[in-house]
Amino acid sequence: MDLNHTSFPANSFDIDFEATSIRSRGKYHQSIQSLKPIRFTSKHKAPIDNSGLFSIITLSWLSKTLYRARKNLKFEDIPPISSSESVATSAPRLIKFYKEERDKKGDDASIGVAMYRFVRTRFWFAVILSSISFVIALIAPALIVNELIIYSSTTGGNIGYGVGLCFAMLGSDLARTLTNTASWAISVRTLVRTRNAVAYLLYWKLIRLKSFNQKSAGEMINLLVNDLQRIVDFLVFSAFMCSAPVGIVAGTIYAGFVLGWTAIMGLIGYFLLIPIQGLAVKFGVKYRASSVLLTDRRVRIMNEILNCIKMIKFYAWEASFSKVIGGIRKREQGFLVKIGALQIVISGLIPIAPIYVTVLTLLLHTGLGYPLTAAQAFTTMVIFNSMRLAVGVLPIAIKAFTEALVAVDRFNEMLKMEQVQEYQISVADNDHAIELTDLTVSSVAFQKPKEDEPREKPSLSHNTSDNLKNGNGLSAPEEVVLVEDINLNVKRGRLIGICGAVGSGKSSLISSILGQVRIQKGTVGINGNMAFVPQQAWIFHASLRENVLFGLPFDAQKYEQTIRSCALQPDIDLLPNGDLTEIGERGINLSGGQKQRVSLARALYSDRDIVLLDDPLSAVDAHVGKHIFDNCIKQQLAGKTVVLVSHQLQFFKECDSVVMLKGGRIVEHGSYAELMKANNIFSELIRNFHLKVKSQQKQNETESDICDENCDVNQTEGKRETDSPIHLTEADSPTKKESNHTPLTVEESQEFGSVQCKTYQTYIKAMGGYVIAFLIFLHTFVYMFLGNATTLWFTFWINEGGQLLCPNGTTETNITFAINSLNCTRDTNIVTNPKRGFYQMIYGIILLACLLALVLRAFSYPYFVVRASSNMHKKLFQTIMRCPMAYFDRTPVGQILNRFSKDIDEMDNRLLATMNSCMQVFSLTLISFVTICFIFPYFLIAFAVLLISFLLMFNIYRSGIREVKRYENVYRSPWITHVDATVYGLSSIHAYQKTEVFVKNFGDYIDTHANPFQAYYAALQWVNVRLDVFNIVTNFVVAVMVVVATTYPDTFGIGQGSALAGLALTYSVQISGILQAMIRFFIQTETYFTSAERVREYAEISKLEKPAIVDGNRPLENWPNNGNIRFENVSMRYREDLPLVLREVDIIIKAKEKIGIVGRTGSGKSSLGIALFRLMELSEGRICIDGFDTSEIGLEDLRKKMTIIPQDPVLFVGSIRYNLDPFQQHSDEEIWKAVERSHIKELINRLPQKLENEVVENGENFSVGERQLLCMARAILRHSKIIVLDEATAAIDSETDSLVQDTIREAFADCTVLTIAHRLNTILNCNKIIVMQDGQVAEFGETQELMKNGQSKFSHLLAAGLKSGEEIVAAKSTNIHNKNNSNNTTACYINPSYTSTS
């Protein structure tokens, strides 16, 4: 992440981008230059800026890229976008228009209006060109075809006139192609700059939000990925939406000249389709709005799952979350099938619409007895067939327009969200750094909405209503006061401590200073800039050094001092590449203590005037905390204003003043001595804390005796005992690795060449099998054949002619004899045919059969296509959930989420539509070519030559667009990851004033992604231009054949007559459009299959965890009934290429024992928990629980029998009830009892909806301490026999901690408890202590014995804690060993309590 950009200011919408060279020379300078037919300049970076009119229209500037794609296309080969389309040029204009709109209409302003102003000039130019193209496409061919048919019906015509008509057709086709391509070229550049500008504006708003209470990261990503794509889809067809009606009206007027007033029936027929299309669009919008909410929810939950995957694996919730995701996906699938059915109806009407209106028109015309000749009939047919494109594009454009309106509404909703305002005022006294005056701040609490339908069981939360008003499942927000009536002045250069119980408002007070909450009344005065260390450290994906520098220049001396002060040097020495080691997303490969110290180092290095520390010492052990307090806070931050929130009371004695909070109010404020003298709440808190030590005076004396000259705090064994990282880099040996180590994060893989057959096979199997796929195609072909059968039948009718006209009015029933012997002739007016009723009846029957086939397709095709994407989604989810933790360490969330959001969306929507269109136009093209070749067999010669040229060009195009699309998919992931990181680091970004930097980085990501994005859409038209050459030549050849066959019928033996000539010309003109469409849809289908390819790639990951359930080896329901644990010569490594992190661990833990685990960073403390839960499989040895080898049972059966309470608490979006009991397994009484025992009942009772109150993403509407208590309540509900506590109360005040420790002893009295320790007072009541060192058990024994032994490693740690000033609470005199445990097991035995499913 590049943090060195500083060009964008952060004030409201007043963004003043640097003027570009283009702007300095005039608004339309570059556009005017592009009108030059040919340009030879190369001064611009983007090839399109160096191109002339001919190159732009033919898109020749892209040819080099597509040619290179035949071998191996590199990203550098893709031409960059023009500076006119870049964020730096496009975003300021859109923001300017949106600001003007807001100035006029306030909250009623719509970004849609600003977007129209942004594109209107280019939009209307594209509309004009598209209208000209439509008029030419509809009138010119019909006019020429009419003349050619008249010419073919005469004998002895002038061949020069006939050839002239052929060249006239050639010229009209060229004019049509040039105007259509020019319109498309304008639209492509318009959609690129619009997409860039809108994405920038949305992110610009996102990063300025106060909080994400109303939107989650997943919803934001869905907004920027899928909703923005709806805008792009509309811009693709926007010009056609306005120009298509022009073409339809022009064509109808000309048909009136050819046929007479009955041609109006054709226009009426098209208008009759509008209500059907309108109804389909109406329901489509309704279904789309519902499906978008479900997609939002599914993506948001997936984002939560991926970010909390470790917790989910610990709790064996994979299957439960699979049901949740499956339930949401099933409902989403229902709406998608309905949307798909409507799309099939709309797109299915397109091929038969010309036939439908032709039938109505000709039936009316003939029914009224008006004469009808072949020339009139086929000219009318050509006109209505030519309208096919206009009629076909119009409903697609309208659908895109309505979906864009839904997206615009969602954009407006997001843009109205409350953002950080300029809240600070100047301080009244310049000696003050902070002045809070009569300050009351609030947040919003979202309540559970009313359901309009039963929710799924299990359900993720209570926000499943389809009629949700704010798009995220939450009802109207309710104000909740966080702190009130705060009056606090902090002098410059002072250290102020803030204390209080959990939920008293400490973190809210920090948020008030940062402006992250809503100010109801009062003022915040700030004198200086700020740095912020949040309670949960925010680490972004970069090197450790970059995380510390945070965009500032590197100063070696300052940096080294910072590292030493924050006690990071020993950790850096352990990292494989020192401080240049790559750190994963959210510090995935760092421990909690390491992350917190990196966050602290960032604040120290920033050299800010005011430093806000929100309990940064809770994640580190006592002596490291003392080191940080003395060297960092007291020494390095001397002279700075420091606000320190902490639960470690020993540090407040050295603060200049202390603030005591209770119930959101300041109850005490003064120096430490003053508060102690006041004999109030604070002094009572301190005395109660010390009283626990004094009550064990004798024990304390023993502890003091331990601290002799042999117990140096700097001894190697006792130097550090912070939590070790539990992922990849913990395994690294203490020696520093070489700098050329394997990167932590794996770059996103990309396939090359054609989409593999395996992808198609996987998709077909997911659809239902090869038989289903064949029947779908056969159904499509039959449907298209029925649509064209009317034309063939009409041709047969015209060939039959009207009644027999014999000399002298004689009548003869033998038609052949009458024509050959009596010189009778057929009337050219087919209305006079005596079998007219029969022909009309067959005409109608074919049309009804076609409509019936359409209805059947609407019910069948979408179901199987959406079924395929849903099955692949299910397989993808199941595979991802079974991936080992090492996979998540190395794979950014954005890459995985990209599959679940954009790739699945393309399979659900775009692949469904394009594959359907591809099958339709392929069938139509095949029918048309067979018909022409049947009429003119010599056409096969010309066709063979053209086909070879076409296939060569097609091969180039196919590979090019496929590779460009793959790059477009890959380069979408970085900005998705960037958005995700922004959401979780919002408060830090604001505090360090890095908003502009992150916005600029996002702009860079968008510009980079725009290169393949633009190339993809341009490549779609690149082939159209070249296919048009093929079509133009085809039309010309057919026209020439008609002329030659008419002029020399005996020479070529063709003499087919005007009916078949008209049929050939009709299909020839028709092919000019459908052949383009066929190739385009074929390539688009393949490119969208790259999304299926990407989903399949992740769904077929080979290195997975062991099965969740092993049939035949399932333990009994009451297993483990004791809780004995045996580590038998256990060795473990995180990857095959990494060293062991556990070495020959051999210990026995008896049932109900309470074990404390300590050790320095990298010693293997957390690795014991990892091995116990089998997050990594053992390299050697085995672990037995109650005598049974845990490697023989399924992971779910193992993990759901144990519970871990992590240091970083995990809460999900949903109600409090859902977070405590996600899958509805407990009664209200049990839940309230657990809440009461975890000492958070009072807080929940204060909330408006109690247990139904909503928890926002990551639990941001609760403090970290409150989250830890909620996690404690969750663990109490599970009541497992084996409990692992990973410093589960680090963020809790000492008084509540004491109560919680009592609860732990009481609630888990009959459980085996393993406590990974950071604060030593949390483990002194344990039966035994394990000291880990270099992956081995360095010491294991009774707590009291180890404390008394002055040479033990544990006594060294205690000595370090005492010297650091930690208040060690002595172990209670009662020995809590469970001596009645007569069933302790020391060896594994085989399977007596397993149940067999057989």
Salt bridges, closest charged atoms under 4 A:
ASP2 OD2 - HIS5 NE2 2.91
ASP14 OD1 - LYS99 NZ 3.71
ASP49 OD1 - ARG189 NH2 3.66
ASP77 OD1 - ARG68 NH1 2.79
GLU85 OE1 - ARG189 NE 3.06
GLU85 OE2 - ARG193 NH2 2.36
GLU100 OE1 - ARG117 NH1 2.78
GLU101 OE2 - LYS105 NZ 3.13
ASP103 OD2 - LYS99 NZ 3.37
ASP107 OD1 - ARG102 NH2 3.70
ASP173 OD1 - ARG176 NH2 3.85
ASP227 OD1 - ARG410 NE 2.83
ASP233 OD2 - ARG230 NH1 3.91
ASP233 OD1 - ARG910 NH1 2.63
ASP296 OD2 - ARG410 NH2 2.77
GLU318 OE2 - ARG1199 NH1 3.51
GLU332 OE1 - ARG298 NE 2.69
GLU332 OE1 - ARG329 NH1 3.31
GLU403 OE1 - ARG230 NE 3.95
GLU403 OE2 - ARG288 NE 2.98
GLU403 OE2 - LYS399 NZ 3.17
GLU413 OE2 - LYS215 NZ 3.26
GLU418 OE1 - ARG518 NH2 2.58
ASP429 OD2 - HIS432 NE2 3.86
GLU435 OE2 - HIS432 ND1 2.82
GLU453 OE2 - ARG331 NH2 3.04
GLU456 OE2 - ARG331 NH1 3.68
ASP466 OD1 - ARG331 NH2 2.85
GLU479 OE2 - ARG518 NH1 2.14
GLU484 OE1 - ARG665 NH2 3.27
ASP485 OD1 - LYS521 NZ 3.12
ASP485 OD2 - ARG665 NH1 2.98
ASP571 OD2 - ARG597 NH1 2.42
ASP571 OD2 - ARG720 NH1 2.83
ASP579 OD2 - ARG545 NE 2.96
GLU582 OE2 - HIS541 NE2 2.58
ASP607 OD1 - LYS640 NZ 2.68
ASP615 OD2 - HIS647 NE2 3.95
ASP621 OD1 - HIS623 ND1 3.38
ASP630 OD1 - LYS626 NZ 3.45
GLU654 OE2 - LYS626 NZ 3.36
GLU717 OE2 - LYS1353 NZ 3.98
GLU748 OE2 - ARG899 NH1 2.33
GLU748 OE2 - ARG1094 NH1 3.00
GLU800 OE1 - ARG826 NH2 3.68
ASP889 OD1 - HIS727 ND1 3.34
ASP903 OD2 - ARG1094 NE 2.88
ASP905 OD1 - ARG230 NH2 2.88
GLU906 OE2 - LYS902 NZ 3.86
GLU906 OE2 - LYS965 NZ 2.94
ASP908 OD1 - ARG329 NH2 2.68
GLU963 OE2 - ARG962 NE 3.35
GLU963 OE2 - ARG966 NH1 2.88
GLU968 OE1 - LYS965 NZ 3.03
GLU968 OE1 - ARG972 NH2 3.01
GLU968 OE2 - HIS1009 NE2 2.88
ASP980 OD2 - ARG586 NH2 3.34
ASP1004 OD2 - HIS5 NE2 3.37
ASP1004 OD1 - LYS1000 NZ 2.77
ASP1028 OD1 - ARG176 NH1 3.63
GLU1086 OE1 - ARG958 NE 3.11
GLU1086 OE2 - ARG962 NH1 3.43
GLU1093 OE2 - ARG966 NH2 2.99
GLU1097 OE1 - ARG899 NH2 3.14
GLU1100 OE1 - LYS758 NZ 3.47
GLU1100 OE1 - ARG1096 NH1 2.93
GLU1105 OE1 - LYS313 NZ 3.00
GLU1105 OE2 - ARG1199 NH2 3.08
GLU1128 OE1 - ARG1182 NE 3.53
ASP1137 OD1 - ARG1135 NE 2.98
ASP1146 OD1 - ARG1126 NH2 3.31
GLU1153 OE2 - LYS1328 NZ 3.25
GLU1177 OE2 - ARG1174 NH2 3.06
ASP1189 OD2 - ARG1182 NH1 3.99
ASP1197 OD1 - ARG1114 NH2 2.94
ASP1197 OD1 - LYS1200 NZ 3.82
ASP1208 OD2 - LYS595 NZ 3.57
ASP1228 OD1 - ARG1217 NH1 2.27
GLU1230 OE1 - HIS1226 ND1 3.49
GLU1242 OE2 - ARG1246 NH1 3.74
GLU1252 OE1 - HIS462 NE2 3.15
GLU1252 OE2 - ARG1217 NE 2.68
GLU1260 OE1 - ARG1267 NH2 3.95
ASP1286 OD1 - HIS1318 NE2 3.57
GLU1287 OE2 - ARG1319 NE 2.90
ASP1297 OD2 - ARG1319 NH2 3.16
ASP1302 OD1 - ARG1305 NH2 2.28
ASP1302 OD1 - LYS1372 NZ 3.74
GLU1306 OE2 - ARG1237 NH2 3.80
ASP1310 OD2 - HIS1279 NE2 3.63
ASP1310 OD2 - LYS1281 NZ 3.92
GLU1342 OE1 - HIS1377 NE2 2.44
GLU1367 OE1 - HIS690 ND1 3.69
